[in-house]
Amino acid sequence: MRPHDHTVNRHQVHRSATTCLQEHVPLSDYKRKVTVPMLWAVLLTAAVEVTSIHATCQRLTDLPSEEEIRKTFLACLPEFAEP
């Protein structure tokens, strides 16, 4: 008997990656319009496309401003802020 093939779709990969990453890099909502899923979408898209967060924010639709995204990352990850 032939084994069943298991196909993973992009939504499952995104959800799994986000869950795993959130355990190790806990991000939090900054404002009502900047949510954790949105932040992970920006980071994962930038990683997949090997591009900057700036370029990713310009390409993705329905995001708050790039400045809001930047402030959120700085608030969530203060140890990465430049002195």
Residue pairs with C-beta under 8 A, 6 or more apart in sequence:
14 41
14 44
17 40
17 44
18 37
18 40
18 44
21 40
21 43
22 36
22 40
25 77
26 76
27 36
27 39
27 40
27 72
27 76
27 77
28 36
28 76
29 35
29 36
30 68
30 71
30 72
30 75
30 76
31 64
31 68
31 72
33 64
33 68
34 64
34 68
34 69
34 72
38 63
39 69
39 72
39 73
39 76
41 60
42 53
42 56
42 57
42 60
42 63
42 69
43 53
45 56
45 59
45 60
46 52
46 53
46 55
46 56
49 55
49 56
53 66
53 69
53 70
53 73
54 66
57 63
57 65
57 66
57 69
58 66
63 69
73 80
74 80
74 81
